[in-house]
Amino acid sequence: MSGQVVVTLIAALCVLLPLAWCMPSQTTRPEAAMTRREIIKDFVAKVQALIIELIEKLKALSALR
């Protein structure tokens, strides 16, 4: 993948993940909503960590050029 494609994907994730976090839950059970929210929160944290790692690797790669 080219650098521009990677940056575009990162930008899309940065926009879509908070949007997904704010969407209302379809369930009426509070415990299910809380569990769903925790799963989403963990997923967002992991994706953000991967994005940070990818950006660091891209910076290191561009520094080698």
PDB file of N, CA, C and O in Angstrom, chain B, residues numbered from 101:
ATOM      1  N   MET B 101       0.840  -1.182   0.000  1.00  0.00           N
ATOM      2  CA  MET B 101       0.000   0.000   0.000  1.00  0.00           C
ATOM      3  C   MET B 101       0.881   1.240   0.000  1.00  0.00           C
ATOM      4  O   MET B 101       1.938   1.282   0.628  1.00  0.00           O
ATOM      5  N   SER B 102       0.420   2.225  -0.709  1.00  0.00           N
ATOM      6  CA  SER B 102       1.172   3.469  -0.723  1.00  0.00           C
ATOM      7  C   SER B 102       0.907   4.243   0.564  1.00  0.00           C
ATOM      8  O   SER B 102      -0.055   3.979   1.285  1.00  0.00           O
ATOM      9  N   GLY B 103       1.773   5.187   0.826  1.00  0.00           N
ATOM     10  CA  GLY B 103       1.636   5.984   2.038  1.00  0.00           C
ATOM     11  C   GLY B 103       0.347   6.779   2.072  1.00  0.00           C
ATOM     12  O   GLY B 103      -0.253   6.956   3.132  1.00  0.00           O
ATOM     13  N   GLN B 104      -0.083   7.263   0.896  1.00  0.00           N
ATOM     14  CA  GLN B 104      -1.307   8.052   0.840  1.00  0.00           C
ATOM     15  C   GLN B 104      -2.530   7.203   1.182  1.00  0.00           C
ATOM     16  O   GLN B 104      -3.451   7.679   1.845  1.00  0.00           O
ATOM     17  N   VAL B 105      -2.540   5.953   0.733  1.00  0.00           N
ATOM     18  CA  VAL B 105      -3.659   5.058   1.040  1.00  0.00           C
ATOM     19  C   VAL B 105      -3.701   4.781   2.538  1.00  0.00           C
ATOM     20  O   VAL B 105      -4.773   4.777   3.144  1.00  0.00           O
ATOM     21  N   VAL B 106      -2.541   4.552   3.131  1.00  0.00           N
ATOM     22  CA  VAL B 106      -2.474   4.275   4.569  1.00  0.00           C
ATOM     23  C   VAL B 106      -2.962   5.479   5.364  1.00  0.00           C
ATOM     24  O   VAL B 106      -3.724   5.332   6.319  1.00  0.00           O
ATOM     25  N   VAL B 107      -2.525   6.661   4.970  1.00  0.00           N
ATOM     26  CA  VAL B 107      -2.946   7.874   5.672  1.00  0.00           C
ATOM     27  C   VAL B 107      -4.455   8.076   5.530  1.00  0.00           C
ATOM     28  O   VAL B 107      -5.120   8.486   6.482  1.00  0.00           O
ATOM     29  N   THR B 108      -4.992   7.791   4.352  1.00  0.00           N
ATOM     30  CA  THR B 108      -6.436   7.907   4.138  1.00  0.00           C
ATOM     31  C   THR B 108      -7.201   6.934   5.030  1.00  0.00           C
ATOM     32  O   THR B 108      -8.220   7.298   5.617  1.00  0.00           O
ATOM     33  N   LEU B 109      -6.712   5.693   5.134  1.00  0.00           N
ATOM     34  CA  LEU B 109      -7.359   4.709   6.002  1.00  0.00           C
ATOM     35  C   LEU B 109      -7.313   5.138   7.465  1.00  0.00           C
ATOM     36  O   LEU B 109      -8.292   4.987   8.196  1.00  0.00           O
ATOM     37  N   ILE B 110      -6.177   5.668   7.882  1.00  0.00           N
ATOM     38  CA  ILE B 110      -6.041   6.137   9.266  1.00  0.00           C
ATOM     39  C   ILE B 110      -7.014   7.280   9.531  1.00  0.00           C
ATOM     40  O   ILE B 110      -7.669   7.319  10.573  1.00  0.00           O
ATOM     41  N   ALA B 111      -7.106   8.206   8.584  1.00  0.00           N
ATOM     42  CA  ALA B 111      -8.025   9.334   8.751  1.00  0.00           C
ATOM     43  C   ALA B 111      -9.470   8.850   8.833  1.00  0.00           C
ATOM     44  O   ALA B 111     -10.252   9.344   9.646  1.00  0.00           O
ATOM     45  N   ALA B 112      -9.817   7.885   7.989  1.00  0.00           N
ATOM     46  CA  ALA B 112     -11.181   7.346   8.016  1.00  0.00           C
ATOM     47  C   ALA B 112     -11.475   6.676   9.355  1.00  0.00           C
ATOM     48  O   ALA B 112     -12.560   6.845   9.911  1.00  0.00           O
ATOM     49  N   LEU B 113     -10.515   5.920   9.870  1.00  0.00           N
ATOM     50  CA  LEU B 113     -10.709   5.268  11.169  1.00  0.00           C
ATOM     51  C   LEU B 113     -10.866   6.294  12.283  1.00  0.00           C
ATOM     52  O   LEU B 113     -11.701   6.136  13.173  1.00  0.00           O
ATOM     53  N   CYS B 114     -10.054   7.349  12.226  1.00  0.00           N
ATOM     54  CA  CYS B 114     -10.123   8.381  13.261  1.00  0.00           C
ATOM     55  C   CYS B 114     -11.477   9.083  13.265  1.00  0.00           C
ATOM     56  O   CYS B 114     -11.927   9.559  14.307  1.00  0.00           O
ATOM     57  N   VAL B 115     -12.126   9.149  12.105  1.00  0.00           N
ATOM     58  CA  VAL B 115     -13.442   9.780  12.029  1.00  0.00           C
ATOM     59  C   VAL B 115     -14.547   8.794  12.402  1.00  0.00           C
ATOM     60  O   VAL B 115     -15.483   9.152  13.117  1.00  0.00           O
ATOM     61  N   LEU B 116     -14.443   7.560  11.923  1.00  0.00           N
ATOM     62  CA  LEU B 116     -15.531   6.599  12.097  1.00  0.00           C
ATOM     63  C   LEU B 116     -15.597   5.989  13.495  1.00  0.00           C
ATOM     64  O   LEU B 116     -16.690   5.699  13.984  1.00  0.00           O
ATOM     65  N   LEU B 117     -14.459   5.790  14.145  1.00  0.00           N
ATOM     66  CA  LEU B 117     -14.481   5.159  15.461  1.00  0.00           C
ATOM     67  C   LEU B 117     -15.213   5.999  16.510  1.00  0.00           C
ATOM     68  O   LEU B 117     -16.064   5.462  17.219  1.00  0.00           O
ATOM     69  N   PRO B 118     -14.918   7.284  16.635  1.00  0.00           N
ATOM     70  CA  PRO B 118     -15.704   8.070  17.608  1.00  0.00           C
ATOM     71  C   PRO B 118     -17.181   8.145  17.232  1.00  0.00           C
ATOM     72  O   PRO B 118     -18.046   8.186  18.107  1.00  0.00           O
ATOM     73  N   LEU B 119     -17.468   8.164  15.936  1.00  0.00           N
ATOM     74  CA  LEU B 119     -18.858   8.181  15.495  1.00  0.00           C
ATOM     75  C   LEU B 119     -19.574   6.907  15.929  1.00  0.00           C
ATOM     76  O   LEU B 119     -20.704   6.961  16.413  1.00  0.00           O
ATOM     77  N   ALA B 120     -18.922   5.768  15.756  1.00  0.00           N
ATOM     78  CA  ALA B 120     -19.508   4.492  16.174  1.00  0.00           C
ATOM     79  C   ALA B 120     -19.703   4.456  17.692  1.00  0.00           C
ATOM     80  O   ALA B 120     -20.672   3.874  18.181  1.00  0.00           O
ATOM     81  N   TRP B 121     -18.807   5.061  18.415  1.00  0.00           N
ATOM     82  CA  TRP B 121     -18.897   5.087  19.874  1.00  0.00           C
ATOM     83  C   TRP B 121     -20.124   5.877  20.332  1.00  0.00           C
ATOM     84  O   TRP B 121     -20.741   5.537  21.341  1.00  0.00           O
ATOM     85  N   CYS B 122     -20.475   6.918  19.601  1.00  0.00           N
ATOM     86  CA  CYS B 122     -21.584   7.793  19.992  1.00  0.00           C
ATOM     87  C   CYS B 122     -22.951   7.265  19.567  1.00  0.00           C
ATOM     88  O   CYS B 122     -23.974   7.774  20.024  1.00  0.00           O
ATOM     89  N   MET B 123     -22.984   6.267  18.711  1.00  0.00           N
ATOM     90  CA  MET B 123     -24.270   5.759  18.232  1.00  0.00           C
ATOM     91  C   MET B 123     -25.047   5.126  19.382  1.00  0.00           C
ATOM     92  O   MET B 123     -24.466   4.445  20.227  1.00  0.00           O
ATOM     93  N   PRO B 124     -26.348   5.347  19.411  1.00  0.00           N
ATOM     94  CA  PRO B 124     -27.150   4.778  20.502  1.00  0.00           C
ATOM     95  C   PRO B 124     -27.247   3.260  20.394  1.00  0.00           C
ATOM     96  O   PRO B 124     -27.198   2.692  19.303  1.00  0.00           O
ATOM     97  N   SER B 125     -27.383   2.638  21.522  1.00  0.00           N
ATOM     98  CA  SER B 125     -27.531   1.187  21.559  1.00  0.00           C
ATOM     99  C   SER B 125     -28.966   0.808  21.207  1.00  0.00           C
ATOM    100  O   SER B 125     -29.903   1.538  21.533  1.00  0.00           O
ATOM    101  N   GLN B 126     -29.137  -0.329  20.543  1.00  0.00           N
ATOM    102  CA  GLN B 126     -30.464  -0.789  20.162  1.00  0.00           C
ATOM    103  C   GLN B 126     -31.130  -1.602  21.272  1.00  0.00           C
ATOM    104  O   GLN B 126     -32.321  -1.900  21.187  1.00  0.00           O
ATOM    105  N   THR B 127     -30.393  -1.956  22.286  1.00  0.00           N
ATOM    106  CA  THR B 127     -30.931  -2.798  23.346  1.00  0.00           C
ATOM    107  C   THR B 127     -31.573  -1.949  24.438  1.00  0.00           C
ATOM    108  O   THR B 127     -31.203  -0.793  24.641  1.00  0.00           O
ATOM    109  N   THR B 128     -32.531  -2.532  25.129  1.00  0.00           N
ATOM    110  CA  THR B 128     -33.181  -1.825  26.231  1.00  0.00           C
ATOM    111  C   THR B 128     -32.677  -2.313  27.585  1.00  0.00           C
ATOM    112  O   THR B 128     -33.024  -1.744  28.620  1.00  0.00           O
ATOM    113  N   ARG B 129     -31.858  -3.365  27.580  1.00  0.00           N
ATOM    114  CA  ARG B 129     -31.317  -3.890  28.838  1.00  0.00           C
ATOM    115  C   ARG B 129     -30.038  -3.129  29.186  1.00  0.00           C
ATOM    116  O   ARG B 129     -29.109  -3.097  28.379  1.00  0.00           O
ATOM    117  N   PRO B 130     -29.972  -2.524  30.358  1.00  0.00           N
ATOM    118  CA  PRO B 130     -28.794  -1.734  30.737  1.00  0.00           C
ATOM    119  C   PRO B 130     -27.514  -2.567  30.810  1.00  0.00           C
ATOM    120  O   PRO B 130     -26.451  -2.091  30.410  1.00  0.00           O
ATOM    121  N   GLU B 131     -27.599  -3.801  31.313  1.00  0.00           N
ATOM    122  CA  GLU B 131     -26.374  -4.604  31.437  1.00  0.00           C
ATOM    123  C   GLU B 131     -25.824  -4.977  30.064  1.00  0.00           C
ATOM    124  O   GLU B 131     -24.609  -5.044  29.881  1.00  0.00           O
ATOM    125  N   ALA B 132     -26.704  -5.220  29.103  1.00  0.00           N
ATOM    126  CA  ALA B 132     -26.248  -5.529  27.744  1.00  0.00           C
ATOM    127  C   ALA B 132     -25.632  -4.292  27.103  1.00  0.00           C
ATOM    128  O   ALA B 132     -24.630  -4.387  26.394  1.00  0.00           O
ATOM    129  N   ALA B 133     -26.228  -3.144  27.351  1.00  0.00           N
ATOM    130  CA  ALA B 133     -25.693  -1.898  26.804  1.00  0.00           C
ATOM    131  C   ALA B 133     -24.324  -1.604  27.399  1.00  0.00           C
ATOM    132  O   ALA B 133     -23.423  -1.144  26.697  1.00  0.00           O
ATOM    133  N   MET B 134     -24.168  -1.868  28.691  1.00  0.00           N
ATOM    134  CA  MET B 134     -22.887  -1.621  29.342  1.00  0.00           C
ATOM    135  C   MET B 134     -21.816  -2.565  28.798  1.00  0.00           C
ATOM    136  O   MET B 134     -20.684  -2.148  28.556  1.00  0.00           O
ATOM    137  N   THR B 135     -22.168  -3.817  28.609  1.00  0.00           N
ATOM    138  CA  THR B 135     -21.225  -4.786  28.051  1.00  0.00           C
ATOM    139  C   THR B 135     -20.828  -4.387  26.638  1.00  0.00           C
ATOM    140  O   THR B 135     -19.652  -4.432  26.278  1.00  0.00           O
ATOM    141  N   ARG B 136     -21.809  -3.998  25.847  1.00  0.00           N
ATOM    142  CA  ARG B 136     -21.540  -3.570  24.468  1.00  0.00           C
ATOM    143  C   ARG B 136     -20.622  -2.349  24.469  1.00  0.00           C
ATOM    144  O   ARG B 136     -19.686  -2.271  23.673  1.00  0.00           O
ATOM    145  N   ARG B 137     -20.890  -1.410  25.352  1.00  0.00           N
ATOM    146  CA  ARG B 137     -20.070  -0.195  25.432  1.00  0.00           C
ATOM    147  C   ARG B 137     -18.625  -0.539  25.811  1.00  0.00           C
ATOM    148  O   ARG B 137     -17.688   0.040  25.261  1.00  0.00           O
ATOM    149  N   GLU B 138     -18.441  -1.469  26.736  1.00  0.00           N
ATOM    150  CA  GLU B 138     -17.091  -1.885  27.130  1.00  0.00           C
ATOM    151  C   GLU B 138     -16.355  -2.551  25.969  1.00  0.00           C
ATOM    152  O   GLU B 138     -15.168  -2.306  25.757  1.00  0.00           O
ATOM    153  N   ILE B 139     -17.063  -3.392  25.223  1.00  0.00           N
ATOM    154  CA  ILE B 139     -16.450  -4.053  24.068  1.00  0.00           C
ATOM    155  C   ILE B 139     -16.014  -3.019  23.039  1.00  0.00           C
ATOM    156  O   ILE B 139     -14.909  -3.094  22.502  1.00  0.00           O
ATOM    157  N   ILE B 140     -16.884  -2.058  22.768  1.00  0.00           N
ATOM    158  CA  ILE B 140     -16.545  -1.011  21.800  1.00  0.00           C
ATOM    159  C   ILE B 140     -15.390  -0.167  22.309  1.00  0.00           C
ATOM    160  O   ILE B 140     -14.495   0.189  21.543  1.00  0.00           O
ATOM    161  N   LYS B 141     -15.405   0.157  23.595  1.00  0.00           N
ATOM    162  CA  LYS B 141     -14.339   0.966  24.191  1.00  0.00           C
ATOM    163  C   LYS B 141     -12.995   0.254  24.074  1.00  0.00           C
ATOM    164  O   LYS B 141     -11.995   0.881  23.723  1.00  0.00           O
ATOM    165  N   ASP B 142     -12.957  -1.041  24.363  1.00  0.00           N
ATOM    166  CA  ASP B 142     -11.726  -1.814  24.229  1.00  0.00           C
ATOM    167  C   ASP B 142     -11.266  -1.872  22.779  1.00  0.00           C
ATOM    168  O   ASP B 142     -10.074  -1.748  22.499  1.00  0.00           O
ATOM    169  N   PHE B 143     -12.206  -2.060  21.857  1.00  0.00           N
ATOM    170  CA  PHE B 143     -11.873  -2.113  20.436  1.00  0.00           C
ATOM    171  C   PHE B 143     -11.280  -0.786  19.968  1.00  0.00           C
ATOM    172  O   PHE B 143     -10.272  -0.769  19.261  1.00  0.00           O
ATOM    173  N   VAL B 144     -11.899   0.317  20.356  1.00  0.00           N
ATOM    174  CA  VAL B 144     -11.406   1.635  19.961  1.00  0.00           C
ATOM    175  C   VAL B 144     -10.004   1.866  20.515  1.00  0.00           C
ATOM    176  O   VAL B 144      -9.146   2.398  19.811  1.00  0.00           O
ATOM    177  N   ALA B 145      -9.763   1.478  21.749  1.00  0.00           N
ATOM    178  CA  ALA B 145      -8.440   1.649  22.351  1.00  0.00           C
ATOM    179  C   ALA B 145      -7.388   0.832  21.605  1.00  0.00           C
ATOM    180  O   ALA B 145      -6.280   1.315  21.373  1.00  0.00           O
ATOM    181  N   LYS B 146      -7.725  -0.395  21.230  1.00  0.00           N
ATOM    182  CA  LYS B 146      -6.778  -1.240  20.501  1.00  0.00           C
ATOM    183  C   LYS B 146      -6.491  -0.680  19.113  1.00  0.00           C
ATOM    184  O   LYS B 146      -5.344  -0.681  18.666  1.00  0.00           O
ATOM    185  N   VAL B 147      -7.522  -0.206  18.435  1.00  0.00           N
ATOM    186  CA  VAL B 147      -7.321   0.363  17.097  1.00  0.00           C
ATOM    187  C   VAL B 147      -6.490   1.635  17.184  1.00  0.00           C
ATOM    188  O   VAL B 147      -5.615   1.854  16.346  1.00  0.00           O
ATOM    189  N   GLN B 148      -6.743   2.467  18.168  1.00  0.00           N
ATOM    190  CA  GLN B 148      -5.953   3.685  18.327  1.00  0.00           C
ATOM    191  C   GLN B 148      -4.494   3.357  18.622  1.00  0.00           C
ATOM    192  O   GLN B 148      -3.599   4.041  18.125  1.00  0.00           O
ATOM    193  N   ALA B 149      -4.237   2.324  19.421  1.00  0.00           N
ATOM    194  CA  ALA B 149      -2.862   1.901  19.689  1.00  0.00           C
ATOM    195  C   ALA B 149      -2.192   1.409  18.408  1.00  0.00           C
ATOM    196  O   ALA B 149      -1.020   1.701  18.169  1.00  0.00           O
ATOM    197  N   LEU B 150      -2.926   0.670  17.589  1.00  0.00           N
ATOM    198  CA  LEU B 150      -2.375   0.207  16.316  1.00  0.00           C
ATOM    199  C   LEU B 150      -2.101   1.371  15.375  1.00  0.00           C
ATOM    200  O   LEU B 150      -1.106   1.358  14.650  1.00  0.00           O
ATOM    201  N   ILE B 151      -2.967   2.373  15.376  1.00  0.00           N
ATOM    202  CA  ILE B 151      -2.752   3.548  14.534  1.00  0.00           C
ATOM    203  C   ILE B 151      -1.499   4.287  14.970  1.00  0.00           C
ATOM    204  O   ILE B 151      -0.702   4.705  14.130  1.00  0.00           O
ATOM    205  N   ILE B 152      -1.317   4.452  16.265  1.00  0.00           N
ATOM    206  CA  ILE B 152      -0.119   5.123  16.780  1.00  0.00           C
ATOM    207  C   ILE B 152       1.129   4.353  16.386  1.00  0.00           C
ATOM    208  O   ILE B 152       2.122   4.949  15.967  1.00  0.00           O
ATOM    209  N   GLU B 153       1.087   3.032  16.516  1.00  0.00           N
ATOM    210  CA  GLU B 153       2.223   2.194  16.142  1.00  0.00           C
ATOM    211  C   GLU B 153       2.509   2.312  14.644  1.00  0.00           C
ATOM    212  O   GLU B 153       3.669   2.398  14.241  1.00  0.00           O
ATOM    213  N   LEU B 154       1.473   2.318  13.828  1.00  0.00           N
ATOM    214  CA  LEU B 154       1.640   2.438  12.385  1.00  0.00           C
ATOM    215  C   LEU B 154       2.245   3.784  12.012  1.00  0.00           C
ATOM    216  O   LEU B 154       3.124   3.852  11.154  1.00  0.00           O
ATOM    217  N   ILE B 155       1.784   4.847  12.645  1.00  0.00           N
ATOM    218  CA  ILE B 155       2.329   6.175  12.369  1.00  0.00           C
ATOM    219  C   ILE B 155       3.804   6.236  12.738  1.00  0.00           C
ATOM    220  O   ILE B 155       4.601   6.813  11.999  1.00  0.00           O
ATOM    221  N   GLU B 156       4.181   5.645  13.875  1.00  0.00           N
ATOM    222  CA  GLU B 156       5.587   5.624  14.278  1.00  0.00           C
ATOM    223  C   GLU B 156       6.431   4.860  13.269  1.00  0.00           C
ATOM    224  O   GLU B 156       7.537   5.286  12.936  1.00  0.00           O
ATOM    225  N   LYS B 157       5.917   3.731  12.778  1.00  0.00           N
ATOM    226  CA  LYS B 157       6.652   2.952  11.786  1.00  0.00           C
ATOM    227  C   LYS B 157       6.770   3.706  10.469  1.00  0.00           C
ATOM    228  O   LYS B 157       7.808   3.642   9.811  1.00  0.00           O
ATOM    229  N   LEU B 158       5.717   4.418  10.079  1.00  0.00           N
ATOM    230  CA  LEU B 158       5.785   5.215   8.854  1.00  0.00           C
ATOM    231  C   LEU B 158       6.793   6.347   8.991  1.00  0.00           C
ATOM    232  O   LEU B 158       7.514   6.654   8.042  1.00  0.00           O
ATOM    233  N   LYS B 159       6.848   6.969  10.165  1.00  0.00           N
ATOM    234  CA  LYS B 159       7.834   8.025  10.397  1.00  0.00           C
ATOM    235  C   LYS B 159       9.245   7.463  10.329  1.00  0.00           C
ATOM    236  O   LYS B 159      10.134   8.080   9.743  1.00  0.00           O
ATOM    237  N   ALA B 160       9.455   6.288  10.929  1.00  0.00           N
ATOM    238  CA  ALA B 160      10.774   5.655  10.892  1.00  0.00           C
ATOM    239  C   ALA B 160      11.141   5.274   9.466  1.00  0.00           C
ATOM    240  O   ALA B 160      12.296   5.412   9.064  1.00  0.00           O
ATOM    241  N   LEU B 161      10.182   4.801   8.712  1.00  0.00           N
ATOM    242  CA  LEU B 161      10.428   4.421   7.327  1.00  0.00           C
ATOM    243  C   LEU B 161      10.786   5.635   6.484  1.00  0.00           C
ATOM    244  O   LEU B 161      11.700   5.569   5.663  1.00  0.00           O
ATOM    245  N   SER B 162      10.078   6.741   6.676  1.00  0.00           N
ATOM    246  CA  SER B 162      10.382   7.943   5.900  1.00  0.00           C
ATOM    247  C   SER B 162      11.706   8.560   6.345  1.00  0.00           C
ATOM    248  O   SER B 162      12.355   9.244   5.553  1.00  0.00           O
ATOM    249  N   ALA B 163      12.121   8.337   7.591  1.00  0.00           N
ATOM    250  CA  ALA B 163      13.407   8.848   8.060  1.00  0.00           C
ATOM    251  C   ALA B 163      14.563   8.086   7.430  1.00  0.00           C
ATOM    252  O   ALA B 163      15.660   8.627   7.293  1.00  0.00           O
ATOM    253  N   LEU B 164      14.328   6.836   7.045  1.00  0.00           N
ATOM    254  CA  LEU B 164      15.377   6.035   6.425  1.00  0.00           C
ATOM    255  C   LEU B 164      15.646   6.461   4.990  1.00  0.00           C
ATOM    256  O   LEU B 164      16.729   6.201   4.467  1.00  0.00           O
ATOM    257  N   ARG B 165      14.699   7.101   4.352  1.00  0.00           N
ATOM    258  CA  ARG B 165      14.864   7.502   2.950  1.00  0.00           C
ATOM    259  C   ARG B 165      15.809   8.617   2.781  1.00  0.00           C
ATOM    260  O   ARG B 165      16.047   9.060   1.658  1.00  0.00           O
TER     261      ARG B 165
END
